[in-house]
Amino acid sequence: YEAVRWIGQLGGFLGRKNDGEPGITVIWRGWQRLQDIATTWYLVKERTYG
């Protein structure tokens, strides 16, 4: 539950009191952003400690 909301926040979900739960489009955007973050982290780590 919390992971879905966190990924939703990455996709633009604001999580206000009456917003309900994040929709599939927002979750998809958040998932794509999470993948971008993970890829960047991997590339920086490889370059730094490579």
C-alpha positions in Angstrom: 0.0 0.0 0.0 2.7 2.5 1.0 4.9 1.5 -1.9 2.1 2.1 -4.4 1.5 5.6 -2.9 5.2 6.4 -3.0 5.5 5.3 -6.7 2.3 7.3 -7.3 4.0 10.4 -5.8 6.9 9.9 -8.2 4.3 10.0 -10.9 2.7 13.2 -9.7 0.1 12.0 -7.2 -0.4 14.6 -4.5 -2.1 12.4 -1.9 -4.4 15.1 -0.5 -7.2 14.2 1.9 -9.9 13.6 -0.7 -7.8 12.4 -3.7 -8.4 8.7 -3.3 -5.8 6.3 -4.5 -3.4 6.9 -7.4 -4.6 5.7 -10.8 -2.8 3.4 -13.2 -1.5 6.2 -15.4 0.1 8.0 -12.4 1.5 4.7 -11.1 3.0 4.0 -14.6 4.6 7.4 -14.7 6.0 6.8 -11.2 7.3 3.4 -12.2 9.1 4.9 -15.2 10.6 7.6 -13.0 11.7 5.0 -10.5 13.4 3.0 -13.3 15.2 6.2 -14.4 16.4 6.8 -10.8 17.6 3.2 -10.5 19.5 3.4 -13.8 21.1 6.7 -12.9 22.1 5.3 -9.5 23.6 2.2 -11.2 25.6 4.3 -13.8 26.9 6.7 -11.1 28.0 3.8 -8.9 29.7 2.0 -11.8 31.5 5.2 -12.8 32.6 6.0 -9.2 33.6 2.5 -8.1 33.9 0.8 -11.5 
